[in-house]
Amino acid sequence: MNATEALKSIVFRSAWLTAAMRRLRVLVHHARGKPHEADFNFLRDPAFASGLLLDLGANIGQSALSVAAVQPGLQIHSIEANPACEPGLKTAAWLLGQRFRYRVVGVGAQAGRLDFHVPVRASRMLLEEGTFDAATLVSPNSIARIGLQGRDYELQVISVPLVTVDSLGLSPRVVKMDLQGLELAALAGMTQTIQNAHPVFMIEIGEHHEQIVAFLAARGYTRWHWDGARLQPGVRPDTLNAIFIAAGDPALPSA
């Protein structure tokens, strides 16, 4: 273990210090005044000047702060399954005020409960790697990022409640998804929302991406990526998030 990891192993043994560090991370994101991922810049388009962004897989609130930085007209409703992220979300709520709401719950194809798997290294939860689909933790990409369970980290399992997006009764203009393997289940639980609202989707590319493409294509969506200046068709090998836009949406780039 290097010196940095050794220090983190001490700091993150204290629940109070852990919460304080997560709040500090949120404050730093806010102070930067720009998105933590460049792909959020597609929301600067006037087509997103109003409405609701549904943030599925909110983590500690960095996506909500990124949205707030690029599009002040959007309201934000964040959903996060891991209760360990709530200190950051509370800080985001304090910073963003009335335009922001959050819930600590998972989203899926149906209501119920499901085990959420979080890698823990030196007493520190790797929050960005938490997932409902434990199989993703043995994928080559995951192993390259965080190593092997039992050697490089231990696994903590948390039982969390699930709701469907349809049950929330929302009409989002945009849905951002980073659900670490549960995206297809979340989509299956929001078919009525898609039919009624036709939201634009921003979905992190992962193990089930081609199935997601097929699901949304069947509902009239085309796939785009942000090239740093504008939306372009399809995705590139280095694309982090795919943008899906329904036919007739004013956000569709002109020919």
QUIMO-V609928 format. One line per field, one symbol per residue. phi: phi as a letter, one per 30 degrees, with the letter a starting at -180 (. if undefined). A space follows every 10 residues. Layout:
BEGIN
phi=???
END
This chain:
BEGIN
phi=.ddddddddd eddcdddedd ddddeddded ddibddbded ddddeedcda jcccccjdhc jddedddddc bddddbbcbb ddddddeddd dddddciddb bbbcacbada dlbadccbdb bhicddedcd adcddddcde dddddbicdj ccaccccbdb dcbcdeddic bddbbcbbch jcedddddcb ddddddchdd cbbddbdcdd ddededddci cccbbccjba dbdibcecdd bcccbdeidd ddddd
END
